[in-house]
Amino acid sequence: MKSSNYHRERRAPLRTMKELRAEKFRLQREIIQTEEGIKKDYRHLVDALTFRNIINTLAEEIVATNLIVSQAYSIISPLFKRKKKKKKDEGRRTRDEGRET
């Protein structure tokens, strides 16, 4: 949240009613802006913590996890299947050679 520069600056004392009214108006405006910012942030927080939003977020994470696992499986499984096929082929070759003799 953006803080006011009012406390950082050294201001001259208020001498007239006009200056006092202007300062009062400035402070009221600053208070209203701060309250609106707090309300907006609170509303975003409440929206983020609704049951529907939490469930949607979890569902998206589960779908993303399933996609990652399936992609990893699709990449890794052919590597292991090739090794198994080679072993099966070698076993068939030895059986075929034994039958020929």
Contacts in CASP RR format, 6 or more apart in sequence:
PFRMAT RR
TARGET T0000
AUTHOR 0000-0000-0000
METHOD contacts of the structure
MODEL  1
MKSSNYHRERRAPLRTMKELRAEKFRLQREIIQTEEGIKKDYRHLVDALT
FRNIINTLAEEIVATNLIVSQAYSIISPLFKRKKKKKKDEGRRTRDEGRE
T
1 34 0 8 1.000
1 37 0 8 1.000
1 41 0 8 1.000
4 30 0 8 1.000
6 30 0 8 1.000
14 20 0 8 1.000
14 23 0 8 1.000
47 53 0 8 1.000
END
